Amino acid sequence: MLELRPTCATCADGVFGNVCPNCGGGFTARPIRPSKDWKNGNFLGKYPASTTVKHRRADLAAHAELAAAVGATPPEKR
């Protein structure tokens, strides 16, 4: 699952042009995880939100090719 942090906005919008280097989809705000276990144990009590900032390198040349191929298509239609 993508862990998009506030400090990642510059790369998500600028460097990557809203094209995910892993899947080619668009970036979106992190989903809100419920505090109560409504279904299947997927809640904050079992999977707490992380506060660790993660820096992951991306191959910018390979990403430029991917972005050129899919970047003109809106994320919801990719």
HUCOR-V747454 format. One line per field, one symbol per residue. ss: DSSP state (~ for helix, > for strand, _ for the rest). psi: psi as a letter, one per 20 degrees, with the letter a starting at -180 (. if undefined). A space follows every 10 residues. Layout:
BEGIN
ss->???
psi->???
END
This chain:
BEGIN
ss->_____~~~~~ ~~~~~_____ __________ __________ __________ _________~ ~~~~~~~~~~ ____~~~_
psi->ppnpqhiihg gghfgikkop igiiarqrqp qopqiqnhpk jnrhhhnqqq jpppppqqoh ghhhgghhhi hipqhij.
END
